[in-house]
Amino acid sequence: MKKILVTGAGGFIGHHLVTSLKSKGFSVIAVDQKLPEFEKTKADRFIIHDIRTSSRGWEDLFQGVDEVWALAADMGGMGFISKNHATIMRDNTLININTLEASRKARVKKYLYTSSACVYPDHLQTRENADPLAETQAYPANPAEGYGWEKLYTEKMCQYYHEEYGMDMRIVRFHNIYGPLGTWQGGREKAPAAMCRKVAQAIRDKKDHIEIWGDGQQTRTFCYIDDCIKGLELIMGSAYHGPLNLGRDEMLTINELADQVMKVAGVRLKKVHIAGPQGVRGRNSDNALLKKIIGWSPEIDIATGLNSTYQWIESQILSNVLTV
């Protein structure tokens, strides 16, 4: 039986990944500093550990492991990553060095690192109708402050560990993953979850509007969690060692995202634009290389993905009301 270790298994993507890997019959060790928030883990073992520290027993977890899926990171939506550059760079660099070193010493066969579209240069993302970002365009480097620099730095570390130590490496650049069982409040939530929360709360509180940071014309693509997990598994099963985008190429504005959520909810609310962090003006994923390497790209459209996401977040909000 293949033995897999997943870091960040208490988080949104990590929890979904553990569930999928277990459904395929693998033995899974899950590691995080917290348990999954919304659903019980299906991992064979769940180790509560702060990966920023390489304390006693940490490296023993990697003995006999066939694959490491490195998802652990200190991150969140724009409200968080725009204000915590030093914290993010310090914490994530420690997490990644400790995980890479433990994997190297244990001679783990395969290693998958989850990077981000934030590695791409800001000057390529200044227009709403931004051109799709291909993997080769990460250099010359000018990534997002803090989080983007840390991700790009760790990509280079993974490249060097592959070249110097022969580690069989995979690198995945996420483009805005969303879906049920993810953070939806508190400041670390991503745009789709935040928008679903705002609409559901407006309905609950009988308000006629929602607030949107900026003018709402900034554009993004959003990838549903089921597509994300399928893509991760196909990439790990490939023989490609370089970075690969994992995201939809269905670009829409934040205003359009709000309209989609309101359509799912069956309401029409005013959009009130306020000051707030917005990130780059436009970002789109170029999936040409992904299709070439694994013969597939994300398929679930935004309307389908938002339907299940909204229903879940709405249920969380209503259950919170009922338990107060």
Buried (B, 14 or more C-beta within 10 A) or exposed (E): EBBBBBBBBBBBBBBBBBBBBBEEEBBBBBBBBEBBEEEEBBBBEBBEBBBBEBEEEBBEBBEEBBBBBBBBBBBBBBBBBBEBBEEBBBBBBBBBBBBBBBBBEBEBBBBBBBBBBBBBBBEBBEEEEBEBBBBEBBEEEBBBBBBBBBBBBBBEBBBEBBEEEEBBBBBBBBBBBBBBBBBBBEEBBBBBBBBBBBBBBBBEEEEEEBEBBBEBBBBBBBBBBBBBBBBBBBBBEBEBBBBBBBBBBBBBBBBBBBBBBBBBBEBEBEBEBEEEEBBBBBBBBBBBBBEEBBEBBBEBEBEEBBBBBBBBBBEBBEEEEEEE
